[in-house]
Amino acid sequence: MKIVTWNVNSVRARMPRVLEFLERVSPDVVCLQETKAQEHQLGDREFRPAGFHCHYFDAEKKGYS
């Protein structure tokens, strides 16, 4: 089992790199920190890659990690 973690510091700005990384590394579990987005801001399909189940834990204050 391959588990990876990444401090992305704004997932919306880095999503193209994240998707390229997922394709290249093919992990079983991915943990992203410092997303600086709440789940309702991540409605686009690109934030829910095929083959992955997404779980979010939002910061209470918008714009925080």
C-alpha positions as CSV (number, residue, x, y, z in Angstrom):
1,M,0.0,0.0,0.0
2,K,1.4,3.4,-1.0
3,I,0.4,6.4,1.2
4,V,1.5,9.9,0.2
5,T,1.0,13.3,1.9
6,W,1.5,16.7,0.5
7,N,1.3,20.3,1.9
8,V,-0.2,21.9,-1.2
9,N,-0.6,25.4,0.2
10,S,-3.8,26.1,-1.9
11,V,-5.2,23.1,-3.7
12,R,-7.1,25.2,-6.3
13,A,-3.8,26.7,-7.5
14,R,-1.9,23.4,-7.5
15,M,-4.6,21.0,-8.8
16,P,-2.9,20.4,-12.2
17,R,0.3,19.4,-10.4
18,V,-1.6,17.2,-8.0
19,L,-3.4,15.4,-10.8
20,E,-0.1,14.8,-12.7
21,F,1.5,13.5,-9.4
22,L,-1.4,11.1,-8.8
23,E,-1.1,9.7,-12.3
24,R,2.7,9.3,-12.1
25,V,2.9,7.9,-8.5
26,S,-0.4,5.9,-8.4
27,P,-0.9,6.0,-4.6
28,D,-3.5,4.1,-2.7
29,V,-4.1,6.9,-0.1
30,V,-3.4,10.7,-0.6
31,C,-3.5,13.2,2.2
32,L,-3.5,16.9,1.3
33,Q,-2.8,19.6,3.9
34,E,-3.1,23.4,3.7
35,T,-5.7,23.2,1.0
36,K,-7.0,26.6,1.9
37,A,-10.4,25.7,0.5
38,Q,-13.6,24.4,2.0
39,E,-15.4,21.4,0.5
40,H,-18.2,23.5,-1.1
41,Q,-15.5,25.3,-3.1
42,L,-14.3,22.1,-4.6
43,G,-17.3,21.1,-6.7
44,D,-15.5,20.7,-10.0
45,R,-14.8,17.1,-11.1
46,E,-11.1,17.7,-11.1
47,F,-11.2,17.9,-7.2
48,R,-12.7,14.4,-7.1
49,P,-10.3,12.3,-9.3
50,A,-11.7,9.1,-10.7
51,G,-10.8,6.0,-8.6
52,F,-10.5,8.0,-5.3
53,H,-13.0,8.6,-2.5
54,C,-12.6,12.1,-1.1
55,H,-13.0,13.1,2.6
56,Y,-12.7,16.6,3.7
57,F,-12.1,18.3,7.1
58,D,-12.6,22.0,6.6
59,A,-11.1,24.8,8.7
60,E,-13.8,26.8,10.5
61,K,-12.6,30.1,9.1
62,K,-12.6,30.5,5.3
63,G,-9.2,30.8,3.7
64,Y,-7.4,29.0,6.5
65,S,-5.8,25.6,6.2
